[in-house]
Amino acid sequence: MSQKQKGCNAEREIIHLFWNTSEWTACRVAGSGSIKYPAPDILAANIYRKLAIECKTSKSKYQYLEKREITELLEFCKKTNAEPWIAIKFSRSDWRFIQIQDLEETEKHYTATRELLEKKGILFNTLRNL
């Protein structure tokens, strides 16, 4: 399976989590990351909140996010008044959602580790009930 297909499957998994609540909707954004305009991987909303989510999966202990990805997510959220979230799933673990300010910033990237996600990330049911 290609990396692109794995990423699409991961995004669909999150979409199903939202739709299965009966109070949230969600959809994948076509072309996210490959068009010249800022676009998150997933948009999710209910009558109270809008979320713009960048999704990542990793088999290693680290997940790196390019600064460009974060800048574009923040730009999109500023224009739409959506909440920016990063969804990360490490191998054999549940999805965790983390805010950008809780990521570790390096010169070229933002990073998240399993330990950071366990400490500062939240599970889906917590996110949907905030």
Protein Blocks (a to p, Z undefined) as FASTA:
>chain_A
ZZklmmmmmmmmmmmmmmmnopaccdddehihiacbdcdfbdcddfkbccdddddddfbf
bdcddfklmmmmmmmmmmnopacddddddehiacddddfklpccdfkbccddfklmmmmm
ccfklmmmZZ
